[in-house]
């Protein structure tokens, strides 16, 4: 029995849910998301909640049960409240600036990095060393944060680079004299 899948997902206020076989569409104040779920699970709507159940008792069906429940919960939470990921830039001369829908990163390379921001994602630069990524789709927000971090990963000696705000960098000791 799936510890995650057995719990129904409550539908937040102001969210419209459309079930059509294996496809689920949700619309809320932050946007609209749709996804086709695996055929091993069955979706039903009851008492203001979405219930996910496996069709058979196979290992794959049990795996898809918990996954599908998490995907549905992320979709409902995304259109209702959204998801946010914060990145911090550390290093002398490292900074970020927003120019319309282009994020300009100066990360110690001989050139600036220009990153085009997708339409469904909102990026803010409160300070030149902090980037906030917001959107309704949790996977897209995390993917964009990972792509930005990959331009200059934090290094263990001085901690220079782009890191998540909750990431801990294990620092190494430098050379011995």
Secondary structure, 3 states (H helix, E strand, C coil): CCCCCCCCEECCCCCEEEEECCEEEEEECCEEEEEECCCCEEEEEECCEEEEEECCCCHHHHHHHHHHHHHHHHHHHHHHCCEEEEEEEECCCCEEEEECCEEEEECCCCCCEEEECCCCEEEEEEECCEEEEEECCHHHHHHHHHHHHHCCECCCCCCCEEEECCCCCCCCCCCCC
